[in-house]
Amino acid sequence: MVYTLTSVILMPIISLTGVTGNVISVIIISRDGLHRCSNVLICVLAVADSMYLIGLNNVVNIMLGEDITFMCRPYDWVTHLIYLSNNIFAMLESTGMIVSMLVPTLIVIERFVAVFFPFHFTKIVTVWRVRLAAICLFPISLPVFLLTIPVYWNMGAYISRSLMARSPEILLAYMSTKMDIVKVHKVVLEIYSAICGPVSVCLVIFGCILISVKIHSQQRVRHKMIRCQGWEGKQNKDTDKGAESFQSNKTTKILISVCCFYSITGAFSFLSDLVFTSEFVGAEFSFWIHKASMMLVCINSTANFIIYVAFNRKFREAYMSMCFCGSSRTVKNK
């Protein structure tokens, strides 16, 4: 019942909404152009979230459920097709999740430089550097998936032989030859889990706090300067600069909102895996917590589009015009 409710009903509905929203986000941002660092990061995050949402809804697992015998028939083209499809979904889920967990860290770093070092921002953070860093995240995230291929390659045939011969020793003998790869995969998975979990989340939380404090301090200083005598003339001379600063702060607030929501869901995810284990809270409660964690991560990959629409008027106007008017107006995020 729980499996049907979460994996067959809720997650596909949330994922379909998220993929649709992310595709719309990429279209709207692409119309404005990828010449801004924030635009590049938003697009990469949307692509990674879409990959994760598609991979999470593994059609093979949903259709077969726990019936693995169908996949254990050796030398069957249907079996190989199912195996290939399952690997594609697994790659999308693994790669998409790792990249979507690391992109907020890049967003915080980019906004940190923009807020704390505004005069050196264009020299330190360039578009091609952001693009290179964002693109490199995808191959960097692949080892977690690639190391599973040697372990499970032809595993179905050995499971089938074990079932037919009613001898688990056949499968155990096969797995014993893969123990070195299994150990390496376990170590790599723990490293990636630490980087994408507590390390990334803590960096994002700490960065969001520093950026928020800095923006609040800048606003207070600006208000005080406006009240000072003679500031009106100075203000008129710096109108363009002030408008640019206002737009930058507005972009920062939107991206920080995305990172804050990510911090909440990410913190719950790694804390649930660390604290609410079956040894401490029991298998049933741990199962429910795990499902809730997966649901929150799924919602996190869906919520970014809602944040853009809710907090960015120009993005909202572009979305409305695209859906109802077919206009080609674009949105500027900075």
NUKOL-43598 format. One record per residue: residue in one letter; x, y, z of N, C-alpha, C in turn. Coordinates in steps of 0.1 Angstrom, whole numbers, padded with zeros to 4 digits, always signed. Layout:
AXYZXYZXYZ
...
// end
This chain:
M+0008-0012+0000+0000+0000+0000+0009+0013+0000
V+0019+0013+0009+0028+0024+0009+0036+0026-0004
Y+0040+0014-0009+0048+0014-0021+0039+0020-0033
T+0027+0015-0033+0018+0020-0044+0015+0035-0043
L+0013+0040-0030+0009+0054-0028+0021+0063-0031
T+0033+0059-0027+0044+0068-0030+0050+0066-0044
S+0054+0054-0047+0061+0052-0060+0053+0052-0072
V+0040+0048-0071+0031+0047-0083+0022+0059-0085
I+0019+0066-0074+0009+0077-0075+0016+0090-0072
L+0021+0093-0060+0025+0106-0056+0038+0110-0063
M+0048+0102-0063+0061+0106-0069+0059+0109-0084
P+0052+0100-0092+0051+0103-0106+0043+0117-0109
I+0033+0120-0100+0026+0132-0102+0035+0144-0099
I+0042+0143-0087+0051+0154-0084+0062+0156-0094
S+0068+0144-0099+0079+0145-0109+0074+0150-0122
L+0062+0147-0126+0057+0152-0139+0056+0168-0138
T+0051+0172-0126+0050+0187-0124+0063+0193-0124
G+0073+0187-0117+0086+0192-0117+0093+0193-0130
V+0093+0182-0138+0099+0182-0151+0093+0192-0160
T+0080+0194-0160+0073+0204-0168+0078+0218-0164
G+0078+0220-0151+0083+0233-0146+0097+0236-0149
N+0106+0226-0148+0120+0228-0151+0122+0230-0166
V+0115+0223-0174+0116+0226-0189+0112+0240-0192
I+0101+0245-0186+0097+0259-0188+0107+0268-0183
S+0113+0265-0172+0124+0274-0167+0136+0275-0177
V+0140+0264-0182+0151+0264-0192+0147+0272-0204
I+0135+0271-0209+0131+0278-0221+0131+0293-0218
I+0125+0297-0207+0125+0311-0204+0138+0317-0201
I+0147+0310-0194+0160+0315-0191+0169+0316-0204
S+0167+0305-0213+0174+0305-0225+0171+0317-0235
R+0158+0321-0234+0154+0332-0242+0161+0345-0238
D+0164+0346-0225+0172+0358-0220+0186+0356-0224
G+0191+0344-0226+0205+0342-0229+0213+0337-0217
L+0223+0328-0220+0231+0323-0210+0244+0331-0208
H+0243+0344-0209+0255+0352-0207+0256+0357-0193
R+0247+0353-0184+0248+0356-0170+0251+0343-0162
C+0260+0344-0152+0263+0333-0144+0251+0327-0137
S+0243+0335-0132+0231+0330-0125+0222+0322-0135
N+0221+0327-0147+0212+0320-0157+0218+0306-0160
V+0231+0305-0161+0238+0292-0164+0235+0282-0152
L+0236+0287-0140+0234+0278-0128+0220+0274-0127
I+0211+0283-0130+0196+0280-0129+0193+0269-0140
C+0198+0270-0152+0196+0260-0162+0202+0247-0159
V+0214+0247-0154+0220+0234-0150+0213+0227-0139
L+0208+0235-0129+0200+0230-0118+0187+0224-0123
A+0181+0231-0133+0168+0226-0138+0170+0213-0146
V+0181+0212-0153+0184+0200-0161+0187+0188-0151
A+0195+0191-0141+0198+0180-0131+0186+0176-0124
D+0178+0185-0120+0165+0181-0113+0156+0173-0122
S+0155+0176-0134+0147+0169-0144+0153+0154-0146
M+0166+0153-0147+0172+0140-0148+0169+0132-0136
Y+0170+0137-0124+0167+0130-0112+0152+0126-0111
L+0143+0135-0114+0129+0131-0114+0125+0121-0124
I+0131+0121-0136+0129+0110-0146+0134+0097-0141
G+0147+0097-0136+0153+0085-0131+0147+0079-0119
L+0141+0088-0110+0134+0083-0098+0122+0075-0102
N+0115+0078-0112+0103+0071-0116+0107+0060-0126
N+0115+0051-0121+0120+0039-0129+0108+0031-0133
V+0104+0032-0146+0093+0024-0151+0095+0009-0149
V+0107+0004-0151+0110-0010-0149+0107-0014-0135
N+0111-0007-0125+0109-0011-0111+0094-0009-0108
I+0088+0001-0113+0073+0003-0110+0065-0009-0116
M+0068-0013-0128+0061-0024-0134+0064-0037-0128
L+0076-0040-0125+0080-0053-0120+0079-0054-0105
G+0080-0043-0098+0080-0043-0083+0091-0051-0078
E+0088-0061-0069+0098-0070-0063+0100-0083-0071
D+0093-0084-0083+0094-0097-0091+0107-0096-0099
I+0118-0101-0094+0131-0101-0101+0132-0113-0110
T+0124-0123-0109+0126-0135-0117+0124-0132-0132
F+0115-0122-0135+0113-0118-0149+0126-0113-0155
M+0135-0107-0147+0147-0101-0153+0158-0111-0152
C+0156-0124-0148+0166-0133-0145+0167-0144-0156
R+0160-0142-0167+0160-0152-0178+0172-0149-0187
P+0182-0158-0188+0194-0155-0195+0191-0155-0210
Y+0199-0148-0218+0199-0148-0232+0185-0145-0238
D+0179-0135-0233+0166-0131-0237+0166-0117-0241
W+0162-0113-0253+0164-0099-0257+0155-0090-0249
V+0144-0095-0244+0135-0087-0235+0142-0084-0222
T+0149-0094-0217+0157-0092-0205+0168-0082-0206
H+0175-0082-0217+0186-0073-0220+0180-0059-0222
L+0168-0058-0228+0162-0045-0230+0158-0039-0217
I+0152-0047-0208+0148-0043-0195+0161-0039-0187
Y+0171-0047-0188+0184-0044-0181+0189-0030-0185
L+0189-0028-0198+0194-0015-0204+0186-0003-0199
S+0173-0005-0200+0163+0006-0195+0165+0009-0180
N+0167-0002-0172+0169+0000-0158+0182+0008-0155
N+0192+0005-0163+0205+0012-0161+0204+0027-0165
I+0196+0029-0176+0194+0043-0180+0187+0051-0169
F+0177+0046-0164+0170+0052-0153+0179+0054-0141
A+0186+0044-0137+0196+0044-0126+0206+0055-0128
M+0211+0056-0140+0221+0067-0143+0215+0081-0142
L+0203+0082-0147+0197+0095-0146+0194+0099-0132
E+0190+0090-0124+0187+0093-0110+0200+0096-0102
S+0210+0087-0104+0222+0089-0096+0229+0102-0100
T+0231+0104-0113+0238+0116-0118+0230+0129-0115
G+0217+0128-0117+0209+0140-0115+0209+0144-0100
M+0208+0134-0091+0207+0138-0077+0221+0144-0072
I+0232+0138-0077+0245+0143-0072+0247+0158-0077
V+0244+0160-0090+0246+0173-0096+0236+0183-0089
S+0224+0179-0088+0214+0189-0082+0217+0192-0067
M+0225+0183-0060+0229+0186-0047+0242+0194-0046
L+0249+0195-0057+0262+0202-0057+0260+0216-0063
V+0250+0218-0072+0248+0231-0079+0245+0242-0069
P+0237+0240-0058+0234+0250-0049+0247+0255-0042
T+0257+0247-0041+0270+0251-0035+0277+0261-0045
L+0276+0258-0058+0281+0268-0067+0273+0281-0067
I+0260+0280-0065+0252+0292-0065+0256+0301-0053
V+0258+0294-0041+0262+0302-0029+0276+0308-0031
I+0285+0301-0037+0298+0307-0040+0297+0319-0049
E+0290+0317-0060+0288+0328-0070+0282+0340-0063
R+0271+0338-0055+0264+0349-0049+0273+0355-0038
F+0281+0347-0031+0290+0352-0021+0300+0362-0026
V+0306+0358-0038+0315+0367-0044+0308+0380-0049
A+0296+0378-0054+0289+0390-0059+0285+0400-0048
V+0282+0395-0036+0278+0403-0025+0290+0409-0018
F+0300+0401-0015+0312+0405-0007+0323+0412-0015
F+0324+0408-0028+0334+0414-0036+0328+0419-0050
P+0319+0429-0049+0312+0433-0061+0321+0439-0072
F+0332+0446-0067+0340+0453-0077+0350+0443-0084
H+0352+0431-0078+0360+0421-0084+0352+0409-0090
F+0339+0410-0090+0331+0399-0093+0333+0395-0108
T+0333+0404-0117+0334+0401-0131+0348+0395-0135
K+0358+0398-0126+0371+0392-0129+0373+0378-0123
I+0366+0376-0111+0367+0363-0104+0358+0353-0110
V+0345+0357-0112+0335+0348-0116+0331+0352-0131
T+0336+0344-0140+0332+0347-0154+0323+0336-0159
V+0316+0339-0170+0306+0329-0175+0312+0316-0179
W+0324+0317-0186+0330+0305-0191+0335+0296-0179
R+0339+0302-0168+0343+0295-0156+0331+0288-0150
V+0320+0295-0149+0308+0289-0143+0303+0278-0152
R+0303+0280-0165+0299+0269-0174+0308+0257-0173
L+0321+0259-0173+0331+0248-0171+0328+0240-0158
A+0327+0248-0147+0324+0241-0134+0311+0233-0134
A+0301+0239-0140+0288+0232-0140+0288+0220-0149
I+0295+0221-0161+0295+0209-0170+0303+0198-0164
C+0314+0202-0157+0323+0191-0151+0316+0184-0140
L+0305+0189-0134+0298+0182-0124+0292+0169-0129
F+0288+0168-0142+0281+0157-0147+0291+0145-0148
P+0303+0146-0154+0312+0135-0154+0317+0131-0141
I+0318+0141-0132+0323+0139-0118+0313+0130-0111
S+0300+0131-0114+0290+0123-0107+0288+0109-0112
L+0295+0105-0123+0292+0092-0129+0298+0080-0122
P+0310+0081-0115+0316+0069-0109+0306+0061-0100
V+0297+0068-0093+0288+0061-0084+0280+0051-0092
F+0275+0055-0104+0268+0046-0113+0276+0036-0120
L+0288+0041-0125+0296+0032-0134+0301+0020-0126
L+0304+0022-0113+0309+0011-0105+0299+0000-0102
T+0286+0003-0105+0276-0008-0103+0275-0017-0115
I+0280-0013-0126+0278-0021-0138+0286-0034-0138
P+0299-0034-0133+0307-0046-0132+0301-0056-0122
V+0294-0050-0112+0288-0059-0101+0276-0066-0106
Y+0267-0059-0113+0254-0065-0117+0254-0070-0131
W+0265-0069-0138+0266-0074-0152+0265-0090-0152
N+0255-0095-0159+0252-0109-0160+0247-0115-0147
M+0244-0107-0137+0240-0112-0124+0226-0119-0126
G+0218-0114-0135+0205-0121-0137+0206-0135-0141
A+0216-0138-0150+0218-0152-0154+0222-0161-0142
Y+0230-0156-0133+0235-0164-0122+0223-0165-0112
I+0215-0155-0110+0203-0157-0102+0194-0167-0108
S+0192-0167-0121+0183-0177-0127+0189-0191-0126
R+0202-0193-0127+0208-0206-0125+0206-0211-0111
S+0208-0201-0101+0206-0205-0087+0191-0209-0084
L+0182-0202-0090+0168-0206-0088+0165-0219-0095
M+0170-0222-0107+0167-0234-0114+0174-0246-0107
A+0186-0244-0102+0193-0255-0095+0190-0256-0080
R+0182-0245-0075+0179-0245-0061+0192-0245-0053
S+0202-0238-0058+0215-0238-0051+0220-0224-0050
P+0219-0218-0038+0224-0204-0037+0239-0202-0038
E+0246-0214-0038+0261-0213-0039+0265-0208-0052
I+0257-0209-0063+0261-0204-0076+0262-0189-0076
L+0251-0183-0070+0251-0168-0069+0262-0163-0059
L+0264-0170-0048+0274-0166-0038+0288-0167-0044
A+0290-0177-0053+0303-0179-0059+0306-0167-0069
Y+0295-0163-0076+0296-0151-0085+0299-0139-0077
M+0292-0136-0066+0293-0124-0058+0307-0124-0052
S+0313-0135-0048+0326-0135-0042+0337-0130-0051
T+0334-0132-0065+0344-0127-0074+0343-0111-0076
K+0332-0106-0071+0330-0091-0073+0332-0084-0060
M+0337-0090-0049+0338-0084-0036+0347-0071-0036
D+0358-0072-0044+0367-0060-0045+0360-0048-0050
I+0352-0050-0061+0345-0039-0067+0334-0034-0058
V+0328-0043-0051+0317-0039-0041+0323-0031-0030
K+0335-0034-0025+0341-0026-0015+0345-0012-0020
V+0350-0012-0032+0354+0001-0038+0341+0010-0040
H+0331+0004-0045+0318+0011-0047+0313+0016-0034
K+0314+0008-0023+0309+0013-0010+0317+0025-0005
V+0330+0025-0007+0338+0036-0003+0335+0048-0011
V+0334+0047-0024+0331+0058-0033+0317+0064-0029
L+0307+0055-0027+0294+0059-0023+0294+0067-0010
E+0301+0063+0000+0302+0070+0012+0309+0084+0010
I+0319+0085+0002+0325+0098-0001+0315+0107-0007
Y+0309+0102-0018+0299+0111-0025+0287+0115-0015
S+0283+0105-0007+0272+0108+0002+0276+0119+0012
A+0289+0119+0017+0293+0129+0026+0295+0143+0019
I+0300+0143+0007+0301+0155-0001+0288+0161-0004
C+0279+0153-0009+0266+0158-0014+0256+0160-0002
G+0259+0154+0009+0250+0155+0021+0255+0166+0031
P+0261+0162+0042+0265+0172+0052+0274+0183+0048
V+0284+0179+0040+0294+0190+0035+0287+0200+0027
S+0280+0196+0017+0273+0206+0008+0262+0214+0015
V+0254+0207+0023+0243+0213+0030+0249+0224+0040
C+0259+0220+0047+0265+0229+0057+0271+0241+0051
L+0278+0239+0039+0283+0251+0032+0272+0260+0027
V+0262+0254+0022+0250+0262+0017+0244+0270+0028
I+0241+0263+0040+0235+0270+0051+0244+0282+0056
F+0257+0279+0058+0266+0289+0063+0267+0300+0053
G+0268+0297+0040+0269+0308+0030+0256+0316+0029
C+0245+0310+0030+0232+0317+0030+0231+0327+0042
I+0236+0323+0054+0236+0331+0066+0245+0343+0063
L+0257+0341+0059+0266+0352+0056+0261+0362+0046
I+0255+0357+0035+0250+0365+0024+0238+0373+0029
S+0229+0367+0037+0217+0374+0042+0221+0385+0051
V+0231+0382+0060+0236+0393+0069+0242+0404+0062
K+0250+0401+0052+0257+0412+0044+0246+0420+0036
I+0236+0414+0030+0226+0422+0023+0218+0431+0033
H+0215+0425+0044+0208+0433+0054+0216+0445+0059
S+0229+0443+0061+0238+0454+0065+0239+0464+0054
Q+0240+0460+0041+0241+0470+0030+0228+0478+0029
Q+0217+0472+0031+0204+0479+0031+0203+0490+0042
R+0208+0486+0054+0208+0496+0065+0217+0507+0062
V+0229+0505+0057+0238+0515+0054+0232+0524+0043
R+0226+0518+0033+0220+0526+0022+0209+0535+0027
H+0200+0530+0036+0190+0538+0041+0195+0550+0050
K+0206+0548+0057+0212+0558+0065+0217+0569+0056
M+0224+0565+0045+0230+0574+0036+0219+0583+0029
I+0208+0577+0026+0197+0584+0019+0192+0595+0028
R+0192+0592+0041+0187+0602+0051+0196+0614+0053
C+0209+0612+0050+0219+0622+0052+0217+0634+0042
Q+0220+0646+0047+0219+0658+0039+0229+0657+0027
G+0224+0662+0016+0233+0662+0004+0234+0649-0003
W+0228+0639+0002+0229+0625-0004+0220+0625-0017
E+0210+0634-0018+0202+0634-0030+0210+0636-0043
G+0219+0645-0042+0227+0647-0054+0236+0635-0058
K+0242+0630-0048+0250+0618-0050+0241+0606-0055
Q+0229+0606-0050+0220+0595-0054+0217+0596-0068
N+0214+0608-0073+0211+0610-0087+0222+0607-0096
K+0234+0609-0092+0246+0605-0100+0248+0590-0101
D+0243+0583-0090+0246+0569-0090+0233+0561-0092
T+0224+0567-0100+0211+0560-0102+0213+0546-0109
D+0221+0546-0119+0223+0534-0127+0230+0523-0118
K+0239+0528-0110+0246+0519-0101+0237+0513-0091
G+0228+0522-0085+0219+0517-0075+0209+0507-0081
A+0204+0510-0093+0195+0501-0100+0201+0487-0102
E+0214+0488-0106+0221+0475-0109+0223+0467-0096
S+0226+0475-0085+0227+0468-0072+0214+0462-0067
F+0203+0469-0070+0190+0465-0066+0187+0452-0073
Q+0189+0451-0086+0186+0439-0094+0195+0428-0089
S+0208+0430-0086+0217+0420-0081+0212+0414-0068
N+0208+0423-0059+0202+0418-0046+0189+0410-0048
K+0181+0414-0057+0169+0407-0060+0172+0393-0065
T+0182+0392-0074+0186+0379-0079+0191+0370-0068
T+0199+0377-0059+0205+0370-0048+0194+0364-0039
K+0184+0372-0036+0173+0368-0027+0166+0356-0033
I+0164+0356-0046+0157+0345-0052+0165+0332-0052
L+0178+0333-0055+0187+0322-0054+0189+0317-0040
I+0190+0326-0031+0191+0322-0017+0179+0314-0012
S+0167+0318-0017+0155+0311-0014+0155+0297-0019
V+0160+0295-0031+0162+0282-0036+0172+0274-0027
C+0183+0280-0023+0193+0273-0015+0187+0270-0001
C+0179+0279+0004+0173+0276+0018+0164+0264+0017
F+0156+0264+0007+0147+0252+0006+0155+0239+0004
Y+0165+0240-0004+0174+0229-0006+0181+0225+0008
S+0185+0234+0016+0191+0231+0029+0181+0224+0038
I+0169+0228+0038+0159+0221+0046+0157+0206+0042
T+0155+0204+0029+0152+0191+0025+0165+0182+0025
G+0176+0188+0022+0189+0181+0022+0193+0177+0036
A+0191+0186+0046+0194+0183+0060+0186+0172+0065
F+0173+0172+0062+0164+0161+0066+0168+0148+0060
S+0172+0149+0047+0176+0136+0040+0188+0130+0046
F+0199+0137+0048+0211+0130+0054+0210+0128+0069
L+0202+0136+0076+0200+0133+0090+0191+0120+0092
S+0181+0118+0083+0173+0106+0084+0181+0094+0081
D+0191+0095+0071+0199+0083+0068+0209+0081+0079
L+0213+0091+0087+0223+0090+0097+0217+0086+0110
V+0205+0091+0114+0199+0089+0127+0188+0078+0127
F+0179+0080+0118+0167+0071+0118+0170+0058+0110
T+0180+0050+0115+0183+0037+0109+0174+0026+0115
S+0174+0015+0109+0166+0004+0114+0171-0001+0127
E+0184+0000+0130+0189-0005+0142+0184+0004+0154
F+0182+0017+0152+0178+0026+0163+0163+0027+0164
V+0156+0028+0153+0141+0031+0154+0133+0020+0149
G+0139+0009+0144+0131-0002+0139+0129-0001+0124
A+0127-0013+0118+0126-0014+0103+0114-0006+0098
E+0103-0007+0104+0091-0001+0099+0091+0014+0099
F+0095+0020+0111+0096+0034+0112+0107+0040+0103
S+0118+0032+0102+0129+0037+0093+0125+0037+0078
F+0116+0027+0075+0111+0027+0061+0102+0039+0058
W+0094+0043+0068+0085+0054+0066+0094+0067+0065
I+0104+0068+0073+0113+0080+0073+0120+0081+0059
H+0125+0069+0054+0131+0069+0042+0122+0073+0030
K+0110+0069+0031+0100+0073+0020+0097+0088+0021
A+0096+0093+0033+0094+0107+0035+0106+0115+0030
S+0118+0110+0032+0130+0117+0028+0130+0117+0012
M+0127+0106+0006+0127+0106-0009+0116+0116-0014
M+0105+0117-0007+0094+0126-0011+0099+0140-0010
L+0106+0144+0000+0111+0157+0002+0121+0161-0009
V+0130+0151-0012+0140+0154-0022+0133+0156-0036
C+0122+0148-0038+0114+0149-0050+0108+0163-0051
I+0102+0167-0040+0096+0181-0039+0106+0192-0041
N+0118+0190-0035+0129+0200-0037+0132+0202-0052
S+0132+0191-0059+0136+0192-0074+0124+0198-0082
T+0112+0199-0076+0101+0204-0082+0098+0219-0078
A+0103+0223-0066+0099+0236-0061+0106+0248-0067
N+0117+0246-0074+0125+0257-0078+0117+0266-0088
F+0110+0259-0097+0101+0267-0107+0091+0275-0099
I+0085+0269-0089+0075+0277-0081+0081+0289-0074
I+0093+0287-0070+0100+0299-0063+0102+0310-0073
Y+0107+0306-0085+0109+0316-0096+0096+0324-0099
V+0085+0317-0101+0073+0323-0104+0068+0332-0093
A+0070+0327-0080+0064+0334-0069+0072+0347-0066
F+0085+0347-0068+0094+0358-0063+0099+0367-0074
N+0098+0363-0087+0103+0370-0098+0092+0375-0107
R+0089+0388-0107+0078+0393-0115+0080+0391-0130
K+0092+0394-0134+0095+0393-0149+0094+0378-0153
F+0099+0369-0145+0098+0355-0148+0084+0351-0149
R+0076+0356-0140+0061+0353-0140+0054+0358-0152
E+0058+0370-0156+0052+0376-0168+0056+0368-0180
A+0069+0364-0181+0073+0357-0193+0066+0343-0193
Y+0064+0337-0182+0057+0324-0181+0042+0326-0186
M+0036+0336-0181+0022+0339-0185+0021+0342-0200
S+0030+0350-0205+0029+0353-0219+0032+0341-0228
M+0041+0332-0223+0044+0321-0231+0033+0311-0231
C+0026+0310-0220+0015+0300-0219+0002+0305-0226
F-0001+0318-0224-0014+0323-0229-0013+0332-0241
C-0002+0339-0243-0001+0349-0254+0008+0344-0265
G+0017+0335-0262+0027+0331-0272+0037+0341-0275
S+0038+0351-0266+0048+0362-0268+0062+0357-0266
S+0071+0364-0272+0085+0360-0271+0093+0369-0262
R+0086+0375-0253+0092+0384-0243+0101+0375-0234
T+0112+0381-0229+0121+0373-0221+0122+0379-0207
V+0128+0371-0199+0130+0375-0185+0144+0377-0182
K+0147+0388-0174+0160+0391-0170+0161+0388-0155
N+0171+0380-0151+0172+0375-0137+0182+0383-0129
K+0189+0392-0136+0199+0400-0128+0200+0414-0133
// end
